[in-house]
Amino acid sequence: MKFFGYKKNLFKNGISFKKPDKSFEISDNFDTSDLINQQKENIQPNESPDRAALYNKIIDYYSNNPSDDYKKELTFFKNNGQIQVFPYAKVKSMPPVKAEYDFEKRMPYILHKEHKKLYFPKSWGVEQAVARYSKYIESENLLGGDYSEKSPHQYLSDKIFVKKNDIVFDVGSAEALFALEVIDLAKKMIIIEEDEMWVEPLKATFEPYREKVTIINKRLSNVDTHDQVTLESTLENEELGGLFIKMDIEGYEVNAIRENEILLKKNIDLRAVCCTYHGQNDAEALRLLFTDFGYETEFSNGYMLFVYDSQIQPPFFRKGVIRAKKVNG
């Protein structure tokens, strides 16, 4: 496994969890609902003046500007009396989560798909790792599974997916759940994550796959420096067949696609999925870029309410993920 990076201050999480005295497993009779709820990004109007104001703003806006486009989402808010990033009811529950603490590495981990160890930072306890993993799987439906009525943050579809022997990018990986999910299909996995908090967990998670994994602790950019990297530079000496790119980089997706135009316009079997919910106009901007570069596109089903955007404006709801496939690639 190759690693490229630079030193910077560690991200400090405001929540602390005590390490367990021994390794343990979340068993069938363990109720993970409270842990999942800790991680769900929902808020009742009386719990935060800012969120309460946004809740009222949305309800008032659609009272004066009726629209059938977001009828299900608005009904969900009204029925629950709260706003939520993912405004859809849960339709089924995930299987029990198996989690342990690795005392040698001093990190908690989840057993993904029963045998793949997904590590989390040393500052986290097992409880926090379980809650985060459960949120990704059950609340956000990142990997599919139809746990909710709609899945606006689901990366893959029946039309656009990772193929056997693809070179795969996980850009903005965090713990790299997506990369771990598709690692067996990939000929090579390139993980780009600028937050140093995730470096040790990533090394631990992908140690069994070290021969085909490269971890880059830098920011994706249009130049190559000590703390920035381009997509093309990571592919030097690689024979390009199938290529799959996943991006979740906090609103930098539009610039990243634009800045890597040369690679994206190559006549190869290239597929990409990018988050579109960070910026007000990101979904349309990315659709236009991909179309101009010769791609067919589709959006994930449903919408998200990105409550962290202090400048959020009507229609408030945003598409979560765009999927793109090179035409004749």
Order of alpha helices (4+ residues) and beta strands (2+ residues): beta-alpha-beta-alpha-alpha-beta-beta-beta-beta-alpha-beta-alpha-beta-alpha-beta-beta-beta-beta-alpha-alpha-beta-alpha-beta-beta
